[in-house]
Amino acid sequence: MAYEAGALDATLAAAAGDDPLLFSELRQAFIESVARQLDLLRRSRCDGNWQVAALRLKGIAATFHAERLIALADEAADGAPGDPAVLRRMQTFIDEFAAV
């Protein structure tokens, strides 16, 4: 699965306007926020912590219009805590986004 720019980059561009430095800073803030929530998901040891981290991740994704990440956060929230498959897909998403 390759990263698809779409609404996420459009949202960042709209927020940054013609300021490439601001665009870069917003992009980095998104990456760091997602990475922080992904780390919390990985460390979750109970249903409650897993749900909170998944819903926070969904909120971050929704704020930036990251549709694929919203779907992954929903999948996590609906699934079992520690689901390695969804964690791998989230890591792939953020790795591909960060590489662009």
C-alpha positions in Angstrom: 0.0 0.0 0.0 1.5 3.3 -1.1 0.9 6.5 0.7 -1.7 8.7 -1.1 -1.5 12.4 -0.5 -5.1 13.5 -1.0 -7.0 15.4 1.6 -4.2 15.3 4.2 -1.7 17.3 2.2 -4.5 19.6 1.0 -5.4 20.3 4.6 -1.8 21.1 5.5 -1.4 23.3 2.4 -4.6 25.2 3.2 -3.5 25.8 6.7 0.1 26.8 5.7 -0.9 29.0 2.8 2.2 30.0 0.9 4.6 29.4 3.8 6.7 26.3 3.1 8.2 26.5 6.6 4.8 26.4 8.3 3.8 23.5 6.0 6.8 21.6 7.1 6.2 22.3 10.8 2.5 21.3 10.5 3.6 18.1 8.8 6.1 17.3 11.4 3.6 18.0 14.2 1.2 15.6 12.6 3.9 12.9 12.4 4.9 13.4 16.0 1.3 13.3 17.2 0.6 10.1 15.4 3.8 8.5 16.5 3.0 9.4 20.1 -0.5 7.8 19.9 0.9 4.8 18.1 3.4 4.3 20.9 0.6 4.5 23.5 -1.3 1.9 21.5 1.7 -0.4 21.5 2.0 0.0 25.3 -1.7 -0.5 26.1 -2.3 -3.4 28.4 -6.0 -3.0 28.9 -9.1 -2.3 26.8 -9.5 1.2 28.3 -6.1 2.4 27.4 -6.3 0.9 23.9 -9.6 2.6 23.3 -8.4 6.0 24.5 -5.3 5.9 22.4 -7.3 4.7 19.3 -9.8 7.5 19.7 -7.1 10.1 20.2 -5.4 8.8 17.1 -8.8 9.1 15.2 -9.2 12.7 16.5 -5.7 13.6 15.2 -6.4 11.9 11.9 -9.8 13.6 11.5 -8.3 17.1 12.3 -5.9 16.6 9.4 -8.4 14.8 7.1 -6.2 11.7 7.0 -8.9 9.3 5.8 -6.8 6.2 5.7 -5.6 6.8 9.3 -9.2 7.4 10.4 -10.1 4.0 9.1 -7.1 2.4 10.8 -8.0 4.0 14.1 -11.6 2.8 13.7 -10.2 -0.7 13.1 -8.1 -0.5 16.2 -11.0 0.8 18.3 -13.2 -2.1 17.1 -10.4 -4.7 17.5 -8.6 -6.3 20.3 -5.9 -4.5 22.3 -2.4 -5.1 20.9 -3.6 -6.3 17.5 -0.2 -6.5 15.7 -1.8 -6.3 12.2 -3.4 -2.9 12.8 -0.3 -1.6 14.5 1.9 -2.6 11.5 -0.5 -0.9 9.1 -0.5 2.2 11.2 3.3 2.2 11.3 3.4 1.7 7.5 1.1 4.7 7.1 3.3 7.0 9.2 6.5 5.7 7.7 5.2 6.3 4.1 3.9 9.7 5.0 7.1 10.7 6.7 9.2 9.6 3.7 7.4 11.9 1.3 
